[in-house]
Amino acid sequence: MYATEPSTAITNELHRIAEAMDAADYDTLRSLLVHASLIDGTSGHELARGGEAAVTHFDSLVATHADGTWRTRHVTTNAIIEFDDEGASCRSTYTVFQQTDRLALQPIIAGRYHDRFADLDGAWRLVERRYFADLIGDLSDHLTITLRS
């Protein structure tokens, strides 16, 4: 087995989180976000702290479809990872695509993540995520709330 470079480990963690969200895999999300604080990047309001709270947050506002998923693809790109004495910061962009019985495949939202990662017991873990929604499309089959830009 090869040791994973820190930048690759952080990028892999970004992709694991996106993969779990698309699958509505709450057990994996709970595990991946156990150390994380989720924050609205615009207001600075903390939305959830820890894996259980994160899952409760997602379950309260994201629609799960008949196939048990969110019917989305979260594409996380342009990761800029910088290391410091406290761990690492990562700025990235996301685009969420969705296709449902009612909606053709389309981008529904795009924005930015400003993340903090820490090396916890030899694994790079997300400890803070600030969400910024920059471009908002048709979220009617994705969210149970109205999101304003």
Secondary structure as GFF3:
##gff-version 3
##sequence-region A 1 149
A	DSSP	alpha_helix	6	23	.	.	.	ID=ss1
A	DSSP	alpha_helix	26	32	.	.	.	ID=ss2
A	DSSP	beta_strand	37	40	.	.	.	ID=ss3
A	DSSP	beta_strand	46	49	.	.	.	ID=ss4
A	DSSP	alpha_helix	51	61	.	.	.	ID=ss5
A	DSSP	beta_strand	72	84	.	.	.	ID=ss6
A	DSSP	beta_strand	87	98	.	.	.	ID=ss7
A	DSSP	beta_strand	106	120	.	.	.	ID=ss8
A	DSSP	beta_strand	123	136	.	.	.	ID=ss9
###
